[in-house]
Each structure stands twice: as structure tokens, then as C-alpha cells.
Amino acid sequence: MNSFDQIYALVADRAVNRPDGSGTVRELDAGVHFIGKKIVEEAAEVWMAAEHEGNESAAQEISQLLYHLAVLMVERDITLEQVYEHL
Ligand SMILES: N=c1c2ncn([C@@H]3O[C@H](COP(=O)(O)OP(=O)(O)OP(=O)(O)O)[C@@H](O)[C@H]3O)c2ncn1[C@@H]1O[C@H](COP(=O)(O)O)[C@@H](O)[C@H]1O
């Protein structure tokens, strides 16, 4: 299990060390337009799961949404502090 800070740190590490076979590296390389579409897709899946599929499924979709948000933050060099100051 990971916290958001941990998944952000993992994505940031993938960006620097670029291990072979990493889906995160592939997504970072695909760029902000691709990542943005993933975020919109996952946000819709969160909504559908919460409305029609139940909390287990919604929680799974939320985890994917958080992952793609972390990837976007790293791709754009947005720090956790920059986000948290608005929370
Ligand atoms: N948490 C995630 C995570 N969530 C989602 N994804 C990626 O996002 C894809 C899901 O997006 P899609 O839109 O294709 O999914 P989907 O078909 O809509 O699937 P559902 O939403 O219907 O379940 C998955 O195939 C993964 O590639 C993730 N990829 C990685 N992680 C974490 O990042 C770590 C490092 O991953 P790598 O860089 O690939 O080693 C992993 O160990 C995990 O902890």
C-alpha cells in the first residue's frame, strides 16, 4: 500500500532512473496531452464506479486517478508543496 506522497516519490524516481519496462516511464514520455487524457478517463471511471459499481470498485478507480495525477505533476515539475498549499 502507498500514500500519495509515496507514489509521487516513486514516479519522480522513475523519471530520473528510467528502469526498463516501466509503464510510468512510458507514460511520462508520452507527455502532458496523453497523461491529461488518462486523468479525464479515470475521473469518468471514478464517477461511474461510485454511482453504479460500489465502493470497492470506486476505490480502485480513485487509486488509478491519483497515480495519473502524480505522473502529471512529475511531468510538469509540480511539487507536492505547490498542491498542498491549496488544500
Ligand atoms: N499505481 C499504479 C498505477 N495505476 C494505474 N497504472 C497504469 O495505468 C494503467 C491503467 O490505465 P488504463 O486507462 O489503461 O486502465 P483501464 O483499462 O481504464 O483500467 P480500469 O480503469 O478499467 O481498471 C495500467 O495499465 C497501469 O499501466 C499504474 N501504474 C503504476 N502504478 C504504481 O506505480 C508503480 C511503478 O510502476 P512501473 O513504473 O510501471 O514499474 C507500480 O508498482 C504501482 O505501485
The ligand as an SDF file (V2000), in Angstrom:
LIG
                    3D

 44 47  0  0  0  0  0  0  0  0999 V2000
   -0.4830    2.6540   -9.1940 N   0  0  0  0  0  0  0  0  0  0  0  0
   -0.0820    2.4730  -10.3420 C   0  0  0  0  0  0  0  0  0  0  0  0
   -0.9750    2.5320  -11.4790 C   0  0  0  0  0  0  0  0  0  0  0  0
   -2.3030    2.7650  -11.5880 N   0  0  0  0  0  0  0  0  0  0  0  0
   -2.5580    2.7110  -12.8860 C   0  0  0  0  0  0  0  0  0  0  0  0
   -1.4420    2.4330  -13.5940 N   0  0  0  0  0  0  0  0  0  0  0  0
   -1.2610    2.3310  -15.0410 C   0  0  0  0  0  0  0  0  0  0  0  0
   -2.3990    2.8140  -15.6670 O   0  0  0  0  0  0  0  0  0  0  0  0
   -2.9410    1.7880  -16.4920 C   0  0  0  0  0  0  0  0  0  0  0  0
   -4.4230    1.8350  -16.2880 C   0  0  0  0  0  0  0  0  0  0  0  0
   -4.8190    2.7990  -17.1630 O   0  0  0  0  0  0  0  0  0  0  0  0
   -5.8380    2.4030  -18.2620 P   0  0  0  0  0  0  0  0  0  0  0  0
   -6.5800    3.6460  -18.5780 O   0  0  0  0  0  0  0  0  0  0  0  0
   -5.1830    1.6520  -19.3500 O   0  0  0  0  0  0  0  0  0  0  0  0
   -6.7350    1.3840  -17.4130 O   0  0  0  0  0  0  0  0  0  0  0  0
   -8.1140    0.8690  -17.7740 P   0  0  0  0  0  0  0  0  0  0  0  0
   -8.0020   -0.0360  -18.9500 O   0  0  0  0  0  0  0  0  0  0  0  0
   -9.0250    2.0460  -17.8010 O   0  0  0  0  0  0  0  0  0  0  0  0
   -8.3710    0.0010  -16.4800 O   0  0  0  0  0  0  0  0  0  0  0  0
   -9.5610    0.1170  -15.4900 P   0  0  0  0  0  0  0  0  0  0  0  0
   -9.5680    1.5670  -15.0210 O   0  0  0  0  0  0  0  0  0  0  0  0
  -10.7650   -0.2680  -16.2790 O   0  0  0  0  0  0  0  0  0  0  0  0
   -9.2160   -0.8250  -14.3640 O   0  0  0  0  0  0  0  0  0  0  0  0
   -2.3810    0.4800  -16.0210 C   0  0  0  0  0  0  0  0  0  0  0  0
   -2.2150   -0.4270  -17.0850 O   0  0  0  0  0  0  0  0  0  0  0  0
   -1.0310    0.9100  -15.4850 C   0  0  0  0  0  0  0  0  0  0  0  0
   -0.1260    0.9630  -16.5720 O   0  0  0  0  0  0  0  0  0  0  0  0
   -0.4350    2.3130  -12.7440 C   0  0  0  0  0  0  0  0  0  0  0  0
    0.8780    2.0550  -12.9690 N   0  0  0  0  0  0  0  0  0  0  0  0
    1.6890    2.0160  -11.9020 C   0  0  0  0  0  0  0  0  0  0  0  0
    1.2510    2.2030  -10.6190 N   0  0  0  0  0  0  0  0  0  0  0  0
    2.2160    2.1700   -9.4990 C   0  0  0  0  0  0  0  0  0  0  0  0
    3.4730    2.5730   -9.9960 O   0  0  0  0  0  0  0  0  0  0  0  0
    4.4310    1.5680   -9.6970 C   0  0  0  0  0  0  0  0  0  0  0  0
    5.5130    1.5650  -10.7510 C   0  0  0  0  0  0  0  0  0  0  0  0
    5.0260    1.1650  -11.9810 O   0  0  0  0  0  0  0  0  0  0  0  0
    6.0390    0.9820  -13.2050 P   0  0  0  0  0  0  0  0  0  0  0  0
    6.6590    2.2810  -13.4740 O   0  0  0  0  0  0  0  0  0  0  0  0
    5.1870    0.5330  -14.3610 O   0  0  0  0  0  0  0  0  0  0  0  0
    7.0430   -0.0450  -12.7980 O   0  0  0  0  0  0  0  0  0  0  0  0
    3.6490    0.2800   -9.5670 C   0  0  0  0  0  0  0  0  0  0  0  0
    4.3000   -0.6340   -8.7730 O   0  0  0  0  0  0  0  0  0  0  0  0
    2.3740    0.7910   -8.8900 C   0  0  0  0  0  0  0  0  0  0  0  0
    2.6340    0.9430   -7.4960 O   0  0  0  0  0  0  0  0  0  0  0  0
  1  2  2  0
  2  3  1  0
  2 31  1  0
  3  4  1  0
  3 28  2  0
  4  5  2  0
  5  6  1  0
  6  7  1  0
  6 28  1  0
  7  8  1  0
  7 26  1  0
  8  9  1  0
  9 10  1  0
  9 24  1  0
 10 11  1  0
 11 12  1  0
 12 13  2  0
 12 14  1  0
 12 15  1  0
 15 16  1  0
 16 17  2  0
 16 18  1  0
 16 19  1  0
 19 20  1  0
 20 21  2  0
 20 22  1  0
 20 23  1  0
 24 25  1  0
 24 26  1  0
 26 27  1  0
 28 29  1  0
 29 30  2  0
 30 31  1  0
 31 32  1  0
 32 33  1  0
 32 43  1  0
 33 34  1  0
 34 35  1  0
 34 41  1  0
 35 36  1  0
 36 37  1  0
 37 38  2  0
 37 39  1  0
 37 40  1  0
 41 42  1  0
 41 43  1  0
 43 44  1  0
M  END
$$$$
